[in-house]
Structure formats: structure tokens, C-alpha cells
Amino acid sequence: MVRGRLKRYDTVPTGVAAGVALPLLFFWVIYLVRYSGMSVNEYFSELWEFRILLKLLSLCAFSNLLIFLLFIRKKMDHAAKGVLTATFLYAFLVQFSAIV
């Protein structure tokens, strides 16, 4: 019965959405916990100035491992493929940004 309810979420777009949203959520939580005293613009400019932004985005992408393993454990293979796709998108984004 539980498997039937989860089956409708076992799609690649669901996995991509979760894989994109979770690292952004972690990034936002880091801002709220550590740097809430400054504005968002100041936060981004400081991260960019000290060349930390790309490193922090890379670390936030590790959060996809949690949801990937959850989808694998729940036998939601299509959603896990979507998370893997989103992780590769983050990797390409960070790699491309490092070149520029």
C-alpha cells in the first residue's frame, strides 16, 4: 500500500526537482544560521569576493547524497536518476563557473 502512494513520485522530474531544491535549501539554511546579520546581497558579494561561493555550492550538492540514498532505499529508481542528473548539473555549473 505504501509503495502505491510513492509510485507516483517515482519520476525523473521529481528527482531533478528534489536534487535542485535540496542543495539550495542547505545553502539558505547556512545563510540563516551563520550570516543572518547581513543582507543577501552582502552575503553573496562576500562569498564571491573571498572565492568561497563555488566551494560552498559544491558542499551543498553533497546533500543530494541523502535524498539519493533515500530514493534507492525506497526503490524509487527513476527519482534517484533525477537526483543524479541534478547533481551532474551542479557539477557542470561549478566547473563552468570556475573556468570563467
C-alpha positions in Angstrom: 0.0 0.0 0.0 2.8 2.4 0.9 4.6 1.5 -2.3 1.5 2.5 -4.4 1.4 6.0 -2.9 5.2 6.5 -3.5 5.0 5.2 -7.1 3.5 8.4 -8.4 6.6 10.3 -7.2 9.0 7.8 -8.8 9.7 10.0 -11.8 12.9 11.6 -13.1 11.4 15.2 -12.9 10.6 14.6 -9.3 14.1 13.6 -8.6 15.6 16.5 -10.6 13.3 18.9 -8.6 14.4 17.4 -5.3 18.0 17.3 -6.4 18.0 21.0 -7.3 15.9 22.2 -4.3 17.8 20.4 -1.5 21.2 22.0 -2.1 19.6 25.4 -2.4 17.7 24.8 0.8 21.0 23.8 2.6 22.6 27.0 1.1 19.7 29.1 2.5 19.9 27.4 5.9 23.7 28.2 6.1 22.8 31.8 5.4 20.1 31.9 8.1 22.2 30.2 10.7 25.6 31.8 10.1 25.1 35.1 8.3 21.6 36.3 9.0 23.0 39.6 10.3 23.9 40.8 6.8 21.7 41.2 3.7 21.6 38.6 1.0 23.4 40.9 -1.4 26.3 41.4 1.1 26.3 37.7 1.7 26.7 36.8 -2.0 29.3 39.6 -2.6 31.4 38.5 0.4 31.3 34.8 -0.7 32.3 35.9 -4.3 35.0 38.2 -3.1 36.6 35.5 -0.9 36.1 32.9 -3.7 34.0 30.7 -1.4 30.7 30.7 -3.3 31.6 27.8 -5.6 33.1 25.8 -2.8 30.0 26.3 -0.7 27.7 25.3 -3.6 29.8 22.2 -4.1 29.4 21.2 -0.5 25.7 21.9 -0.6 25.5 19.4 -3.5 26.6 16.7 -1.1 23.2 16.9 0.4 21.9 15.2 -2.7 23.5 12.0 -1.4 21.0 11.9 1.4 18.0 12.1 -0.9 19.6 9.8 -3.5 20.1 7.1 -0.8 16.6 7.6 0.4 15.2 7.1 -3.1 17.3 4.0 -3.6 16.2 2.6 -0.2 12.5 3.2 -1.1 13.1 1.5 -4.5 12.3 4.7 -6.4 14.9 4.3 -9.1 13.6 6.8 -11.5 13.6 9.6 -8.9 17.2 8.5 -7.9 18.2 9.0 -11.6 16.7 12.5 -11.4 18.8 13.3 -8.3 21.9 12.1 -10.1 21.1 14.2 -13.1 20.7 17.3 -10.8 24.0 16.5 -9.1 25.7 16.4 -12.5 24.1 19.8 -13.4 25.5 21.2 -10.2 28.9 19.8 -11.0 28.9 21.3 -14.5 27.7 24.6 -13.1 30.6 24.7 -10.6 33.1 23.6 -13.1 32.0 26.1 -15.7 31.9 28.9 -13.2 35.4 28.0 -12.1 36.7 28.5 -15.6 35.1 31.9 -16.0 
